[in-house]
């Protein structure tokens, strides 16, 4: 059940996972000394609004305004969420804002006990990086390299976290207990959750929120695993998606598009970036909004442009696509850190300049066709 939410019931599976995804956007939670999800939520709500920790989204739409703070209130009303135990939190060697929760199911006498494991992958933009306390975790460069590499450094590193989290979840567990493992994440973390699902057989289910797709090299390299395990993945994206529409969607993955109202219902903004805030797919009751069949023309353009570097590399052997993407990603990181001069220098790299120019030309050519298709034709799902 994806959409069961009411005053006297717990959220549906998808909503519950999205709430946990939102929690991992607080580095203070992932790297704090908490035993349950409720420990952090209670502390957050008891703290005056001006002194509360914030998510990365508060930089352009404060958590009180975007609805993140309201979600914290909703979480506090459900014992099931508040009682989720933290089986594994990031250590000093796990440079990521991810958490592993466990939930034991009490069954009638004679039935095999079950332990539900929720591995929530978190990434967090802080000063142009995903970081906590100045510790580098994920980078913009890795995000861009995912367009051409089969396995990025950060995708591979998340497997180590997953393995340690599963081992921790199994600790002190009776031998006959069934284990049900769910992975989830939003944005880059959604991509990582899908990556884990394809590469680890023991995952039972994955729900990704607005997570980008994969390079053609990944699809070719792991074709057999994708065919076997892709059906475990549900990808939920807003119909105006600046991330989830990028790159190649995996075969057998069930994609659900949510018709989101502009977050302007609370913030008054109409730029696409606001659709990427996790709460944009939730209505006022905390339930997923209505579904729609298709993405918008903007998403079709973004998908085509995201595949451009790999397509260019096939016909331009002397052009270094990895160098270009790494330079662009580093430039974005430097810009957000306030080092605009270095950002410009990165973009002036010939390989990066060539990609930027090609992208602008492609966008100019694609836009009219996609607009006509959106008005008179049927956009692909």
C-alpha positions, -999 to +999 in steps of 0.1 A: +000+000+000+016+033-011-011+058+000-026+048+034-024+077+058-050+089+083-054+105+117-054+071+135-031+051+113+006+050+106+018+064+073+019+042+042+052+025+033+063+052+008+054+081+031+071+065+060+103+061+040+102+096+027+099+109+063+130+089+072+148+102+041+140+138+053+155+130+087+188+120+071+190+156+057+199+166+092+236+158+097+231+163+134+208+132+134+230+109+114+261+118+134+244+123+168+242+098+197+206+087+194+191+053+200+158+058+182+143+081+155+121+095+182+150+107+203+160+132+176+125+142+167+116+150+203+148+170+207+141+189+175+105+198+185+115+209+220+142+233+206+131+269+198+125+273+160+154+297+155+179+273+171+168+241+154+191+223+131+183+228+094+183+208+062+202+218+031+170+231+016+166+258+042+192+279+022+166+288-003+133+279+014+134+277+052+123+244+068+094+261+086+082+275+053+088+245+030+070+220+053+099+201+066+092+213+102+056+202+098+067+167+088+087+165+120+054+172+139+037+144+119+065+119+127+060+126+164+024+114+163+033+079+152+047+055+177+059+031+150+082+058+135+093+071+169+103+037+182+124+027+152+158+016+166+190+028+152+211-003+146+239+014+128+250+050+124+279+064+104+313+058+120+343+080+115+351+060+083+316+063+070+315+098+054+278+098+047+246+109+065+229+074+064+213+053+090+200+018+096+168+013+115+153-019+127+117-029+137+109-063+152+075-078+144+057-097+172+040-127+157+017-153+172+033-183+190+048-207+166+053-182+138+087-173+126+097-139+140+106-111+116+129-081+117+124-053+093+155-034+084+153+001+068+186+013+054+181+050+047+207+065+025+214+102+031+233+129+012+235+165+023+246+195+004+265+218+028+288+245+013+286+228-020+295+194-006+277+167+012+294+171+046+290+171+083+313+191+105+335+199+076+341+162+068+339+156+030+314+129+022+301+133-013+309+158-041+293+174-071+321+160-092+310+124-084+274+134-093+285+144-128+308+115-133+278+092-128+267+102-163+296+083-179+311+059-153+297+024-146+306+027-109+316+060-092+337+061-061+308+071-040+285+045-053+311+019-045+316+033-010+279+030-002+282-008-005+306-008+024+281+011+045+253-012+035+273-043+044+282-030+079+246-019+084+232-053+076+258-070+099+247-046+127+210-054+121+217-091+124+235-087+157+220-107+186+193-120+162+179-155+168+190-178+139+154-185+127+144-148+124+134-137+089+151-105+078+133-080+054+156-053+041+143-021+025+166+007+012+155+042+004+169+076-004+161+109-020+180+126-049+216+113-051+208+090-022+179+076-043+204+067-070+226+050-043+197+031-030+190+017-065+227+010-069+227-011-037+196-030-048+211-040-081+244-051-066+232-068-034+209-098-036+196-096+000+177-064-006+140-071-006+127-037-016+139-002-027+119+030-028+138+059-045+125+094-044+136+117-073+168+097-077+187+101-110+193+072-133+225+056-145+250+058-173+248+035-203+280+018-191+263+009-159+233-005-177+255-026-200+278-038-173+250-049-149+224-059-174+219-094-159+216-081-123+192-053-135+169-079-152+169-100-120+165-073-094+151-042-111+115-052-102+124-046-065+127-009-072+100+017-071+111+051-083+088+080-072+094+114-089+076+147-091+063+153-126+086+184-127+118+166-118+152+181-122+170+150-109+149+119-113+146+124-151+183+124-156+202+095-174+190+060-180+161+045-161+166+008-152+146-020-168+118-035-147+118-005-123+083+007-115+082+045-120+055+066-103+051+103-113+035+126-087+016+156-099+031+182-075+017+216-069+043+243-069+058+244-034+045+279-037+014+268-018+037+275+011+066+294-005+052+312-035+080+300-058+077+286-093+113+276-102+118+239-108+143+236-079+115+238-054+099+207-068+130+188-056+124+195-019+112+161-006+079+174+008+068+187-026+053+153-034+032+153-002-001+169+004-012+188+035-022+155+052+013+141+047+002+117+020+016+113-015-002+136-040-021+123-069-003+104-097+002+115-132+012+095-163+040+116-176+069+140-171+069+175-185+087+187-216+114+201-193+122+166-180+124+152-215+149+179-224+170+173-192+171+135-199+184+141-234+210+166-222+222+143-194+230+116-220+249+140-242+284+135-227+283+097-232+270+101-267+296+127-276+324+104-263+314+077-288+321+100-318+349+122-303+377+099-291+400+128-283+375+146-261+378+136-224+343+134-211+353+125-175+377+154-173+349+178-186+323+165-161+347+165-132+357+202-140+320+212-141+311+195-109+341+210-091+332+244-104+297+241-089+312+230-056+337+260-056+309+284-065+288+273-035+318+277-013+321+313-024+353+307-045+339+321-077+373+328-093+383+291-090+349+281-103+354+302-135+389+287-140+375+252-138+348+260-164+375+275-187+390+241-192+387+234-230+370+200-225+345+216-201+338+245-224+332+222-253+306+202-233+289+234-221+287+248-256+273+215-270+248+214-242+235+249-249+232+241-286+214+208-279+190+226-255+182+252-281+175+226-307+155+203-284+133+228-267+109+237-296+104+200-305+097+190-269+073+219-264+054+209-295+053+173-284+041+183-250+012+204-265+001+181-293+016+147-285+021+123-257+052+126-235+069+094-226+065+081-190 
